[in-house]
Structure formats: structure tokens, C-alpha cells
Amino acid sequence: METLKRHIAIIQTLLREQPVGIIRIAQVTKLPEHKIRYSLRLLEKQGLIIPSREGAILTPEFVEQRENLAEDAKSIASELESIYQTIKLTLQKK
């Protein structure tokens, strides 16, 4: 979850200020540079960002699909709630 939160913070920063370098992302997010570097590598491998001379930028594909990402997150949250309810019922004292 920590990594996912970090990715979201980085994407939020890019949506506001792209292109953005590691140092600026660290200033905005208050995250350590080495963690930002790691996240940027992962986000690039996933095709969400691309490096540029001025800093990281979001891919056009990400920008086009960002509405779908919100729906995907909503679906995941619903599944997690269902799992939580199942665990809660399973662990209740009888």
C-alpha cells in the first residue's frame, strides 16, 4: 500500500507540474529521492510515464485512460470491502 500511495502522489505531482524531476517531486511530496527514483522506474515500466530532458511526464495513453483508472480503483475497493466483510464474518465468535 505504501508503494501505491507513493505512485499516486507522484502522478498527482506530474498532473500539476509536468515535466518534473526527482528533486522537485521530493520537495512536493516530502518523499525521499531514492523512493521516488524507484517509483519512477516502475511507473515507466508500466507505461505510465516517460523520461524527458526536463523531467518525467505522463504518457499520452495514461492521460487518455485516467478516467478508466478511477473506475478500476473503485472496483478494487469494492472487492476489498467484500473480502473484509468475509473475513469479519469468518472470525466472529459464535
Protein Blocks (a to p, Z undefined) as FASTA:
>chain_A
ZZmmmmmmmmmmmmmmpccdfklmmmmnopafklmmmmmmmmmmnopaccdfkbccddfk
lmmmmmmmmmmmmmmmmmmmmmmmmmmmmmpcZZ
